[in-house]
Amino acid sequence: MTRIIAGFAGSLKLAVPETGTRPTSDRVREAIFSSLNSRLEFVGLNVLDLYAGSGALGLEAASRGASIVTFVEQHKGAARTCKLNCELVSRSHPANQNVQLQVHVQSVRQFLESTTSKFDLVFLDPPYELPNTQLELDFEQLHSALNAQALVVVERASRTGAFKWPKGFEAEQSRRYGDTTIWVASAG
């Protein structure tokens, strides 16, 4: 079971795709957001959730006050699940607040090549099988879509090992949670 941890949609159960994704565990998501809470205020943020799957990372940010959350998921079944979860979270949203949740069914590369938006917080949770070299290409494309001092959070299999942050990113921390490692960098 995947659920929203905190905020207006706290404890809301989310659907997960039957195949093709690996949802971030509640324990790891809680650790990510605990770390982020000490660094930034979620209210008003423009958030990007790449390789979104069920959308749990971006929806957690929305529940905590992000104004706009954009989800990018190429797998059609996962994108349908993400849209369903967006509808669930939207229905639980207080009427006096506004949050925009947008799902794009396309590859990360296609999205990054075409977006004109600037983001404050980005989550990348690609399939563990995605080679680090591809992830590094994503970072290069992503940089032009970031606001100054934006944070980028990456979830990878611990066995994948370290990857290179390209110029324009400052690696800040990495933390291992069993077979998952979370990497955080800021845009310079």
Rosetta blueprint (number, residue, H / E / L):
1 M L
2 T E
3 R E
4 I L
5 I L
6 A L
7 G L
8 F L
9 A L
10 G L
11 S L
12 L L
13 K E
14 L E
15 A L
16 V L
17 P L
18 E L
19 T L
20 G L
21 T L
22 R L
23 P L
24 T L
25 S L
26 D H
27 R H
28 V H
29 R H
30 E H
31 A H
32 I H
33 F H
34 S H
35 S H
36 L H
37 N H
38 S L
39 R L
40 L L
41 E L
42 F L
43 V L
44 G L
45 L L
46 N E
47 V E
48 L E
49 D E
50 L E
51 Y L
52 A L
53 G L
54 S L
55 G L
56 A H
57 L H
58 G H
59 L H
60 E H
61 A H
62 A H
63 S H
64 R L
65 G L
66 A L
67 S L
68 I E
69 V E
70 T E
71 F E
72 V E
73 E L
74 Q L
75 H L
76 K H
77 G H
78 A H
79 A H
80 R H
81 T H
82 C H
83 K H
84 L H
85 N H
86 C H
87 E H
88 L H
89 V H
90 S H
91 R H
92 S H
93 H L
94 P L
95 A L
96 N L
97 Q L
98 N L
99 V L
100 Q E
101 L E
102 Q E
103 V E
104 H E
105 V L
106 Q L
107 S L
108 V H
109 R H
110 Q H
111 F H
112 L H
113 E H
114 S H
115 T L
116 T L
117 S L
118 K L
119 F E
120 D E
121 L E
122 V E
123 F E
124 L E
125 D L
126 P L
127 P L
128 Y L
129 E L
130 L L
131 P L
132 N H
133 T H
134 Q H
135 L H
136 E H
137 L H
138 D H
139 F H
140 E H
141 Q H
142 L H
143 H H
144 S H
145 A H
146 L E
147 N E
148 A E
149 Q E
150 A E
151 L E
152 V E
153 V E
154 V E
155 E E
156 R E
157 A E
158 S H
159 R H
160 T H
161 G L
162 A L
163 F L
164 K L
165 W L
166 P L
167 K L
168 G L
169 F E
170 E E
171 A E
172 E E
173 Q E
174 S E
175 R E
176 R E
177 Y E
178 G L
179 D L
180 T E
181 T E
182 I E
183 W E
184 V E
185 A E
186 S E
187 A E
188 G L
